Structures are given as structure tokens and as C-alpha cells.
Amino acid sequence: MKFFSTIFLVCLIAVAQADEPENYELLLVQDDDAETVSVFRKGGETALITQNAEANFRPYIHPIIAPNGKAALTQFSPGHHKHQTGIYWAFTRVNGRDYFHHPEATHWKRISVGLLKEQGSDVSWKTVYHLLDEDGSPVMEESQTWTVSHAAGHYMMDLEWSGKALVNLTVEKYNYGGLFLRMPFEKGADAEARNGQGQKNEATEGQSSAWVNVGMEVPGGERWGNITVFDHPDNPGYPNLWRVDRQFGFGPASARGGSWTLDQGGSRSYRHRLLVYTGTPDQDLIDQTRGEWMNGKSVVKE
């Protein structure tokens, strides 16, 4: 009887472990010549996520390779929006100057890029840039701290963004600006945007929501790719209004609800989580990820 009880207990443990997400050890590699920071699965040869941190160009993330390794889920400078560079942060009007449509050296200067945690179940890095005025003088210092974790079937990318005013600043009201994502949409491909209010596609444009998920067919992929962006209750204007354009570029637009100002020396911060996965939009995974993030937990269990 004791023998069968032991077998039963072992079976229960095996089933419980099978339900646990498989977690991956990650490794960060910084390439000073290429001006990149790349996330690898330990022992892997292909970068999963690449941070581009050029000295005189707006920082951006591209490519993100789908968790199944089949295709890139981001796009750099498509013909319909040449200024859009994978995943990036930029405002359209800062003291009247447009940083969203201008990623070049006249507007951006790298101050530093560094690794915070180089390997483990999660990895993190930080970039610091100056936004430049017409005469080349800095008007804002922005920092981005990214933390990435990877479980079977999905990545999570947590962003802490902070902007410090080096002069008195006004970020003017505009329909887009802030965190923005460009996925590789092609005309005629199946795609869908959905938000936390139950709205879809065109109905998500300009709406207030705690999150937006965009999924689509991706070139070279066997399945849909999805990226969900979550707003956080601590963010100013939560839940923020969102931009979702006709080619499914999207992001929370913090200035859409109205202009805001910073006195010299003042700062403003935002937190966002990105969920990256393949397949049809997964509402259960979205709800689980958001719920655990709101409670300060990681979906990837230690």
C-alpha cells in the first residue's frame, strides 16, 4: 500500500511540474562596435531581442525574434512610416520640437549604455540619452531601463522610462507620442488590435485602456505574432489614451489627453510591461500577465 502511495505522490509532482512554465536562462551581450545590447538564451546562437544604442540616433529595439524562433515581430523604418524604428520612445512636441519623426543626430545624443544584470532568469540594461534643441543643447535627459524574462512560449519586457527636464519643458498635446511599437504589417495580411475595454481594430484608436494587444501574420512565421503593452496604475493619466494607426503601429500616448509641463530639474516616469508571444490572441495569458504584474510579481517563477 505504501508503495502505491509513493507512486501516486510522484505522479502528482510530475503533473504539477508539467504545468509549470519552462524558464530559460538568459545572457546579455554588449557589442561596442555594433552599438548593441543583445539578449540570448544561454547556449543559443541567435539573439532573441536586440537593443540598438547608437551614439547619434534614437535608441530602439529591433529585432524581436518570436519565441518560436520563426520570424521577427518588429520592423525597422517601413515605407509607410520611415521614422518608425521597432520599439522606441519619443514625443512629437517638446517645446515645439518633434522627436517622434526625427530619430537622427540633430535630435538625439547618447550619454551612456550599460548592463545591469548580465545573466539569469531575467536580464536588464539601461540607456541614457539627451534630447537636443535646435542649437544642439540638451533639453531633456531620458533613461530607459529594460528587464527581460523568458518562459516557454513568451517573453516579458518591463520598461521603466524617466525624463528629466534640463530646461523648463512643455510636452504639448498630440495624438501620439511616448512608447510606440512597429510590427511587420503587410497589406492584405490578417491582423487584429484589441484592448481591455473589449474594443477591436479601428475602435481601439484614441481610446483609454489598461492594455492593447496587436497580433498579426508575420512574414516567415508559421503562426501569428502578438505583442501586448500594459499601462500601469502609477503612470500619469492612467489608463492612458492609445494610438493605433492603420498599419497597426500602436502605443500609449501620454500627451493625447492634454499638454503637461516640467520645471527645470523636474522629472516624470512611466512603467510598461510588454508581453510577446505567438499564436492567436490569448486572453487568458494577457489577464494572467497583467494581474501578476499589478501585484508586483513576475510571471516567470523563480
C-alpha positions in Angstrom: 0.0 0.0 0.0 2.9 2.3 0.9 4.5 1.5 -2.5 1.4 2.6 -4.4 1.0 5.8 -2.3 4.6 6.7 -3.2 4.0 6.2 -6.9 0.8 8.3 -6.7 2.7 11.1 -5.0 5.4 11.0 -7.6 2.8 11.2 -10.4 1.2 14.2 -8.8 4.5 16.0 -8.5 5.3 15.2 -12.2 1.9 16.6 -13.3 2.4 19.7 -11.2 5.8 20.2 -12.7 4.5 19.7 -16.2 2.1 22.6 -15.6 4.9 24.9 -14.5 6.2 27.2 -17.3 9.7 26.3 -18.5 12.0 29.1 -17.6 15.1 29.9 -19.6 18.5 31.2 -18.5 19.3 34.4 -20.4 22.6 36.1 -21.3 23.2 39.8 -22.3 26.0 40.6 -24.8 27.1 44.2 -25.4 28.8 44.9 -28.7 30.5 48.3 -28.6 31.4 48.2 -32.3 27.8 47.4 -33.4 26.5 49.7 -30.6 24.0 47.0 -29.5 22.9 45.1 -26.4 21.5 41.6 -27.3 19.5 39.1 -25.3 20.5 35.4 -25.9 19.1 32.2 -24.5 22.1 30.7 -22.7 23.8 28.4 -25.1 21.9 29.8 -28.1 23.5 31.4 -31.1 20.7 33.7 -32.3 19.8 37.0 -30.4 16.2 37.0 -29.2 16.0 40.7 -28.6 18.4 43.5 -29.7 18.7 46.9 -28.2 20.2 49.4 -30.7 22.0 52.2 -28.8 23.9 54.3 -31.4 25.7 57.4 -30.3 23.8 59.7 -32.5 20.5 58.0 -33.2 17.3 57.5 -31.1 17.5 54.2 -29.1 15.3 51.4 -30.3 14.7 47.7 -30.0 14.8 45.6 -33.2 14.5 42.9 -34.0 12.5 40.9 -31.5 12.6 37.3 -32.7 9.4 35.3 -31.9 9.6 32.9 -29.0 9.3 30.0 -31.5 12.3 31.4 -33.4 10.4 31.6 -36.7 10.2 35.3 -37.5 10.9 38.9 -36.4 8.0 40.6 -34.7 9.3 44.1 -35.1 10.1 46.2 -38.2 12.6 49.0 -38.8 11.7 52.0 -41.0 8.9 50.6 -43.2 8.0 52.5 -46.4 4.7 53.8 -44.9 6.4 55.2 -41.8 10.1 55.6 -42.4 10.6 57.3 -38.9 9.3 54.3 -37.0 12.0 52.1 -35.6 10.8 48.8 -34.0 10.1 49.7 -30.3 11.1 53.2 -29.2 10.0 56.1 -27.0 9.6 59.6 -28.5 7.4 62.7 -28.1 6.1 64.6 -31.0 6.2 68.1 -29.4 8.7 69.0 -26.7 9.0 72.8 -26.5 7.7 72.7 -30.1 10.4 70.3 -31.3 9.5 67.0 -32.9 11.4 64.0 -31.7 9.0 61.3 -32.9 9.6 61.9 -36.6 13.3 62.7 -36.1 15.5 59.9 -34.8 18.7 61.4 -36.2 21.7 63.1 -34.6 20.2 66.6 -34.8 17.8 65.5 -32.1 19.4 62.7 -30.0 22.8 62.1 -28.3 23.8 59.0 -26.3 25.1 59.6 -22.8 25.6 56.0 -21.7 24.5 52.4 -22.1 25.2 49.7 -19.6 24.4 46.2 -18.4 22.7 46.0 -15.0 22.2 42.2 -14.8 24.1 40.2 -17.4 22.6 36.7 -16.9 20.0 34.7 -15.1 16.3 34.1 -15.3 16.0 37.8 -16.2 18.5 40.3 -17.6 18.4 44.1 -17.6 20.2 47.1 -19.1 19.9 50.9 -19.1 20.3 53.6 -21.8 20.6 57.3 -21.1 20.1 59.9 -23.9 19.8 63.6 -24.3 17.1 65.2 -26.4 18.7 68.1 -28.3 17.4 71.6 -29.1 18.0 73.3 -32.5 21.3 74.7 -31.3 22.5 71.2 -30.1 22.0 72.0 -26.4 20.2 69.3 -24.3 16.7 69.9 -23.1 15.7 66.6 -21.6 17.6 63.6 -20.3 15.7 60.4 -20.8 16.6 57.0 -19.4 15.2 53.6 -20.2 15.7 50.6 -18.0 14.6 47.3 -19.6 14.2 43.9 -17.9 13.6 40.8 -19.9 12.5 37.3 -18.8 11.6 34.3 -20.9 9.3 31.4 -20.2 8.1 28.7 -22.6 6.1 30.4 -25.4 6.5 34.0 -24.4 8.8 36.9 -23.3 8.2 39.7 -20.9 9.8 43.0 -21.3 9.5 45.5 -18.4 10.3 49.2 -19.1 10.9 51.9 -16.7 11.2 55.3 -18.5 12.2 58.5 -16.9 12.5 62.0 -18.4 14.4 64.8 -16.5 13.9 68.4 -17.6 17.2 70.2 -18.2 15.3 73.3 -19.0 11.7 74.3 -18.4 9.7 71.9 -20.7 6.2 71.6 -22.2 5.2 68.3 -23.8 2.3 69.5 -26.0 -1.0 67.7 -26.6 -0.7 65.5 -29.7 -2.4 62.3 -30.9 0.7 60.1 -30.4 4.0 60.2 -28.6 5.5 58.1 -25.8 6.2 54.4 -26.1 5.5 53.1 -29.7 5.7 49.8 -31.4 6.0 49.0 -35.1 5.3 45.4 -36.1 5.8 44.0 -39.6 2.3 44.5 -41.0 1.8 43.8 -44.7 -1.2 44.9 -46.7 -3.7 42.1 -47.0 -2.3 40.2 -44.0 -4.6 39.2 -41.2 -4.2 41.4 -38.1 -6.1 42.5 -35.1 -5.9 45.1 -32.4 -7.9 44.6 -29.2 -7.9 46.4 -25.9 -9.0 46.0 -22.3 -12.4 47.6 -23.0 -13.3 44.8 -25.4 -12.9 47.1 -28.5 -11.2 45.9 -31.6 -9.3 47.3 -34.6 -10.3 50.8 -35.6 -12.4 51.1 -32.5 -9.2 51.0 -30.3 -7.8 54.2 -31.8 -7.9 57.1 -29.4 -9.5 55.1 -26.6 -8.5 54.9 -23.0 -7.4 51.4 -21.9 -5.2 49.5 -19.4 -3.7 47.5 -22.3 -3.7 46.9 -26.1 -2.8 43.7 -27.9 -1.8 43.6 -31.5 -1.5 40.3 -33.3 -0.8 39.6 -37.0 0.5 37.3 -39.6 4.2 37.8 -39.8 6.5 37.2 -42.8 8.3 33.9 -42.5 6.3 32.9 -39.5 4.1 29.8 -39.2 1.8 31.4 -36.7 0.6 34.9 -35.7 2.9 37.1 -33.6 1.5 39.1 -30.7 2.7 42.0 -28.5 0.6 43.3 -25.6 1.5 46.6 -24.0 0.3 47.2 -20.5 -0.2 50.6 -18.9 0.4 50.8 -15.1 -1.8 52.4 -12.5 1.1 54.5 -11.2 1.5 56.2 -14.6 0.3 59.7 -15.1 -3.1 59.7 -16.9 -3.8 56.1 -16.3 -5.4 54.5 -18.1 -3.9 56.4 -21.0 -5.3 57.1 -24.4 -3.8 55.0 -27.2 -2.6 55.5 -30.7 -3.4 52.6 -33.1 -2.7 53.5 -36.7 -4.0 52.0 -40.0 -0.9 49.7 -40.2 -1.4 48.6 -36.6 1.5 50.6 -35.2 0.5 51.4 -31.6 1.4 52.7 -28.2 0.1 54.6 -25.2 0.0 58.4 -26.0 0.6 60.3 -22.7 0.1 63.7 -24.3 -3.1 62.8 -26.1 -5.2 63.8 -23.1 -3.5 67.2 -22.8 -0.2 69.0 -22.6 2.0 68.7 -19.5 5.0 70.6 -18.2 8.2 70.1 -16.2 10.2 72.8 -14.5 13.9 72.6 -14.9 15.2 69.8 -12.7 11.8 68.1 -12.5 11.1 64.6 -13.8 8.4 62.3 -14.9 8.3 58.5 -15.0 6.3 55.7 -16.7 6.2 51.9 -16.3 5.1 49.5 -19.0 5.2 45.8 -19.5 5.3 44.1 -22.9 4.1 40.5 -23.4 5.5 38.8 -26.6 4.0 35.5 -27.8 2.9 33.6 -30.9 -0.5 32.1 -31.9 -3.9 33.6 -31.8 -4.6 36.4 -29.2 -4.5 34.7 -25.8 -6.8 36.5 -23.4 -6.0 34.1 -20.5 -2.3 34.8 -20.9 -3.0 38.6 -21.1 -5.1 38.6 -18.0 -2.6 36.4 -16.0 0.3 38.6 -17.0 -1.4 41.8 -16.1 -2.7 40.5 -12.9 0.6 39.3 -11.7 2.4 42.4 -12.8 -0.1 44.6 -10.9 0.7 42.6 -7.8 4.4 43.1 -8.2 5.1 39.5 -9.2 6.9 38.0 -12.2 5.1 35.6 -14.4 8.4 33.7 -14.7 8.6 31.8 -11.4 11.9 31.5 -9.7 
